């Protein structure tokens, strides 16, 4: 599937979305703009976290996209020029590795060159705080205010220091300590567990083998900044190779397929029968594993697009549930306020209150492997068992609908705001939630969420209903509605 970048006619303003600033390389995202923004971000990190850390250090890291090393070097040079000490990564690594290092090194924070799951034409900048997670909205607002005021930091007479570091070392040690790594290693070595990993040409490459110390079957390991013409997003349309590989594989023991997005902070999976498992399925499995077998306690944090199965499993164990807008920085903010068992989002980001307040796909992968080893059950079977326990039968899907123009976007918003939908696909609307997009709860307890992307000219449509036929009917209705406005 070819996913080409749009033809650029105007340069977009520098704006931070749900997790950082992203833009088309050589149009929106340029060296000049990056070296303007990075020092401002560093200054805000110093203002917010300087007193608590006593640090003058900024971590700089990057993924495997086009020019990522060069963008990272430019970021490091521009930040160092105004007096900050810089730890610059010597290689690509997952974004959560840089969040981890920021906290371990007691740094002011991290600046990470990545566009996460976006197509290959994009790059971006994620800003991480000293606490080891995405900075909250008020911090990005401070950066945007400086950008809007066109504040430019001047080089100091004495630039800061620059040191290189390996981001994998401490990060892998930290992740190994969270699971029974020996049991997973032995299961793989003895043929009791087979692991496939589709790293989607991204920063998770080599990650599981580094962690496990035993060979696994890794797909799409090579660096391809074009991502085979698609995008490094853990969605079925980009995973034909992994899905077919597992369906063709024959084993009497559990088989697990793991999928990582471009900067390895988001995850999906494939069960032994070749069925795709989004985080809507994985999060309930992880809630059960962390509570029952790991002994963790705390609040379950979900986003507005999260499956109703999440609170159902939380209810089994009397765990409180807290809902946030979409965007992991809102979950991270909650993790800093109270004890959290797990925080997760529909798009694949999952994090843990006992770890750093950051989504971390490789840690999620280790927990999934651990639960398969400890239960002896395939992930698909674990999902089935949870649905039996809760009586939950609904299914979920999502589609992304490209918009023809910003005028269409404005018209859709106008109708949602001023002409509220009373009926959807023949079913009455009984409630509309508007804290992030428009989530319509229908009379049969199914729901449809209509929401605009924070990073792309796309309308996102999410639905959960009793059957896949009802899901498709609702999503098709929403597509027709969007096309008629």
N, C-alpha and C positions, 0 to 999 in steps of 0.2 A: 504494500500500500504506500503510495507516494504522498507525503505530507509536506508540500512545499510551503516556503515562507511567503507571506503576502508581499505584493509589490508596494514599496514604501513611497508615499507621496509627501508626507509630512513627518517631521521628527516629533516623537511623543515626549511629553514632559517627564522628568525623572520623578517617579512616584513609587512608593513602597506598597506592594500588595499584601496578600495574606502571609507571605514569607519572603520578604526582600524585594529588591528592584531587579526587574528583568527586561530585556529588550533585544531587538534584532542587532546582531553584530554588524558593525560598520555603519549603522544608521542610528539607532537609539543608544546602543551600547558601544561606546568608543573609548579609546585610551584617554582622550582629553576629558570626557565626561567622568570616567572612572577615577582619574587622578584628581578631579575636582571634588567628587563625592567622598572618596575614601578618607581623606584627612578630616572632613567634617564629621563623618561617622566616628572616627577615632576620638575627636574632641568631645563628642557627646558621650561616648563610652567612659572617657576620663571624668567627665562632669558627674555622671550617674554613679559610677562604680569606683572612682578613684579613692574616696575616703575610706571605703570598707576594705579595699584590697591593698592600699598603699603601693600599688603597682604602677609601672610606666610601660608595661609590655602589651603589645597587640599580637595575637596569633594570626597568621595569614595562610590560608590553604586553598586547594582547588580540586576540581574534578578532571575528567578526561576530554572535555569538549575542545573545540577548535580554539587555539590561542590561549587556553587556560593558564599554562605556565607563564606565558608572557604577561597576561593580565595580572596574575598574582605577583610577579616581579615588579610590575609598575605600581601595583597597590602598595607593596612593601616599601618601595623607594619613596613614594609620595608621603606615606605615613612617617617613615624614618626622617624625612627631610624637615618635618616640623617638630622633631625632638623626641618622638616615641621610639622605644626599643622594640624590635620586631623579631619574632620567631617565625621564619618562613619554612614551609614544608618542603622537603627535598623530593617529594613524589605526590601523586594523586592519592586521595584517601576518601572514605565516606565523610559526609558533612558532620555526622555525630562524633566522629573521631576528633574533629577540631573543637567541637563544643566540650568534649571530655578533656582535651588538653588545656583549654582555657581555664576550666575549673581546677584541674590538677596543678597547673602552674601558677594559680592565683593571679592570672592575667586580668587585664581590663575587659577582655572579650576577644572575639575572633571575627575576622572578615574573610568570607569564603566565596571564591569565584565558582559559581555554579548556576545553572538554570534548571536544576532539578529534573522534572519530567518533560519539559518543553521540547519541541522539535529542535533539530540540529542547528538551525539558523540563529538560535537564541543563546545568549550568555546572561549572567546576572551576578548580583552581589547579595549574599545573606549576611546579616549582622547578628552575632551571638553575644550574649551577655556574660559577665564574669561568673554567674551562677551555673553556666553550662547549658544554656538553652536560648531559644529565639527571644530577642528583646521584646518587651510588651509594646503595645501601640503608642503609648505616650513617648517612648524613646524614639521610635521611627518618626513620630510627628515632630520631635525636636530637630531631627536630621533634615526633614523636609522643610522646616521653617528656615533653617540656615541656607538650604539650597535655593528656596524662593527669594531670600534676601540677597542672593548671589555673594554670600560671604566667601572669601577666598583666603585660605591660610597661607601665610608667608613662611618660607624656609627660615629656620633658625641658624644662627652662626655655628652652633654645635649640633649636628644631626645625631639621632639616636643610633644605637648599635644594631647590627643585623647578624643573626645566627640561623643556621639551618638545623632542622630536626626531622627525625623519622616519626610520623604521626601514628604509625601502626603499633609501635612497641607497647607503650603504656595502655593504649586503648584495648588491645587484645588481652592483655593481662587482666584488665578490669572486667571484661566480658566473660572470660573463662571462669572467673571467681563466682559468677552468678548461677552457674549450672553444674551438674555432675558431669563434667567433661569426660571423665574416664569411662563412664557408662555409655556415653554416646560413641566414643572412640571404639570401644570394644564391640558394640553392636554393628558398627560399620565394618570393622576388621573381620568379624566372624560371619559376615554375610546376613546378619539378622535385620539390617536396615540398609536400604539403598537411597542415596541422596543425589538428586539432580539440582543444579542451580543455574538459572538463566540470569546472568548479570547484565544483560541488555547493553553490552559494550561500555558499561559505566564503571563507577568507582568501587563497586563491590567486588570487582575482579580480584581473584586470589584470596578474598576475605575469609571464606569458610575454611579453606585449607590452612590458612595461617592460624585460625582459631583451633581447628580440630587436630591438626598435625597428621592427618591421614588423607589420602586422595579421595576426592568426590568427583562427580561427573559434571563439569562446568561447561555451560553453553554460552556462545557469544562473548568469549573472553577477550577477543581482539579489540583494539581501539578503533572505533569507527565514529568520527564526529558527526556523520550524517545519519547514524542509527538506521542504516538500511533504508533510508527514505521515509522512516516513520518517526516515532518518538520513544524515548526510554521510559515508558509509562506502563506499569504492571496491569495491563488490560488484555482480555483474550485476543483482540484483533492483532496484537503485536507478538503473540506467543504461540503461533502455529507450530514452530519447530519443537518447543518443549512439550506442548500438548500431544503431538503425534509421537514423539519419542517415548513418552510415558505410556501411551496407549499401546504401543508396539512392544513394550518391555514386559517380560514374563518373570514373575517372582512369587514364591510362596510367603515371603516375608514383606513387611511394610515397605512401601515406596513413597518418598516425599519429594515433591518438586517445589523449589523455592524461587521466588521472583523478586528482583530488586530494581528499583528505579535508578535513574542516572546518577544520583549522588548518594544512594543507599540509605535514605532515611525512610523509605516507604517499601512495603512488602505486600506480596500476594503469594498464593500457594496453589499447588495442583495435587490432588489426592492420587492414590494408587490406581484409580480407574480412569485417570485423565480428566477429571472434572476440575474446572477452575474454581478456586476459593478466594473470594475477596476478603478484605478485612472485616466486612460485615459478618462473615462466618468465623474468621480467625479470632477476633476479639472475644466473643463468648467462650471459645475454647481456652483462650489464655486466661480469662477471668477464673474459669473453673480450675485450671492448672495452678495458678498462683495462689488461690485461696485454699484449695483442697490438699494439694501435694507440696506446695512450697510454704504454706503457713502465713502468707502475707495478708494484711488487712488494710482497709481504707476505702475511700470513695471511688466509685467508677465514674470517670468523666467521659462523656460522649458529646459529639457535635450534633447539630440540628438534623444532619443528614444520616445519622447513625440508625442502624436497624433497631426495631422494637424488641428483637431478641436479646439485645444487651441488657436492658433493664429487667427483662424476664429472668435471665440467668443471675443477675445481681440480686433479685428478689429471693431466689432460691436460698441464698446465703445471707440474707438480711443486710446486704451491702447498700449504702446510700448511693444515689445517682445524681450527678450534676450535669446540666446541659449547657454547652457554649455555642457561639457562632462558629462557622467553619474557619479553620486556620489554626495551626498547632500552637501559635503564640498565645492563644486564649487558654488552651489546655495547660501550657507551661506556666502561665500566670496563676492558674488555679492550683497547680502543684506547689507553688511557692507560698500559698495561703493555708493549706490544710494537708492532712495525710491522705494520699491518693494511692490506691492499689494499682490502677492502670488508667491511662488516658488514651483514647484512640479516635481516629477519624475515618470516615468512609473511604477516603482516597488512599489508605494504606499506612498512614502514620500512626505508630503505636509507641507509647513511652510508659515509664514505670516510676512510681514515687520513690522507690528505694534506689533508683539509679539517678542519672542526671535528668532534669526536666526537659527532655528532648526526645523526639521520635527517633527510634534506632532500629533499623531493619535487621541488622545482623544479630542483635540481642534477641529480637523477636524470633528470628530463625532458630537460635539456640534453644529457646524455650519450647518452640514447636517440636524440634527434634527430641528434646527431653521428654515431652509429654507422650510422644509416640513410643519412645523406649520404655518409659515407666508403665504405660497402660497396655502396650502391645497392640494398640488399635490404630488403624489408619486414621488420618485426619477427617476423611469423609465419614467414617463410622463414629468418630467422636461428635461430629456435628449432628448426626442422626440421633445419637443417644441424648444429647442436650435437648433436641426438639421433642423427643418423647417425654423427657422429664418436665418440660415446661408446657407441653401441649401447643407449642408454636409451630405453625405450618407455612407461614408466608414466605414469599420469595421476593428478591430485589433485583432491580437493574437501573442503569443510568445511561443516558445518551447525551452527547455534546452536540449542540446545534450551532453551526457557524452562522453569524449574522451578516447580512449584506452590507449594512452601513450603520453608523452611529445614529442616524435618523430612525432606523428600525428599532434600535435599542431604546431610544427615547419614547417612541410610540408604545412599545410593549410596557415600559415602566408606567407610562401615563395611564394605560388601561388598567393595570394591576392596582394602581393607587386610587383611581377615580371611578372605575367600574368593576368593583370586586366580583370575582367569579362565584356564582351561586350553585352551579352544577358542573360536574366534570365527568365526562364519559358516561352520562346517564345516572350518575350518583350524586346525591345532595352533599354540599359542603356544610359541615357542622362546626368547623373552626378554622381560622386562618392565623397562623403564627408569622410575625413579620420582623423578628429580631435579626434575621439574616436571610434575605430572600423572602419568598412567599410559600409557606408550607401549609397545604390544604389537607385537613383531616376529613375524610369522607364518611358517610353514614355506615359503611361496612367496616370501618376502622382501618381501611387502607389509606395511604397518603401519597401526595404528589408535592414535590418541592421544585419550585421554579426559581432559579438563581443565576445571576450573571457572574461570569468568571472575573476574578480580580486581576488576572494577568494576560488574558487573551480576548479577542472579540468573539466571544462564544457564550451562548445561553446553555446552562446546564440544567438538565431535567432528571429528577430522581423519583423513583417510585417503588413502593413496597405494597404488595397485595397478596391475596390468598393463593393465586395461581399465576404461572408465567403468562397465560393467555390474558388475564386481567391486567397484568403489568404492561404487556405490549399494547393492549387496547388503550390504556391510560396514557402511555407515552406517545402513541400515535395521535391520540386526541390532542395532546399538548403541542405536538409538532404542527398539526393542522391549525390549531389556535394561533400559534406564533406566526405561521405563514399567512394568516388572514388579517392580521393587524396592520 
